[in-house]
Amino acid sequence: MADDVEKAVEEQVIVDVAEGGFKLGFRHIAAATVISVAAICAPILKAHEGNSLNSYQDIGGVWTACEGVAHVLPHHTYTPSECGKMNGKALTEKIYGVSDQIDVNLPDKTLAAHVDFAYNVGLGAYHTSRALRETNKGIFLDGCYAMLDFYRAGGHDCRLDKGKKHGCYGVYQYHIDDMNLCLEGLKENVSTQR
């Protein structure tokens, strides 16, 4: 499925370029970077979100389907092909949306971590997050660590649910994984500059 998402992202980028530029106010990211970030994000999203052909309400009550595509039709079943296209479009939009908000250059893995994080919390929450603020100040480590500020889901502290069968610790683990990817990107960037 990750290959389907990557293909859908590539197709979306081609359409956006053919229409005279990127949509959503997208200003400062190369098509190759969009594709690279998508290639990093696609398997992570699959692991974090799964791929549900049937829409369901997530822990926040938002109707979701496919690989975490939010605001879908309630009680609807999608085909694998529909999910592939929806996943690619949603990921492309998140890459564009995050890139529009970041004022600094980031390694692809670190950018992918921010995209995956925004995919989970939403672009609105990402826009007001400390992760974005610290990153834009150039305090990159704090930007990565700030992803752990989002530990609540549905009003519940997900950190308290580790080891419980029913709970939301997976949401917090999602952000730990994003933080680690963010840090990994920074570490690799430093080691390649030596």
Buried (B, 14 or more C-beta within 10 A) or exposed (E): BBEBBBBBBBBBBEEBEEEEEBEBEBEEBEEEBBBBBBBBBBBBBBEBBEBBEEBEEBBBEEBBBBBBBBEBEEEEEBEEEBBBBBBBBBBBBBBBBBBBBBEEEBBBBBBBBBBBBBBBBBBEBBBEBBBBBBBEEEBBEBBBBBBBEBBBBEEBEBBEBEEEEEBBBEBBBBBBBBBEBBBBBBEBBEEEEE
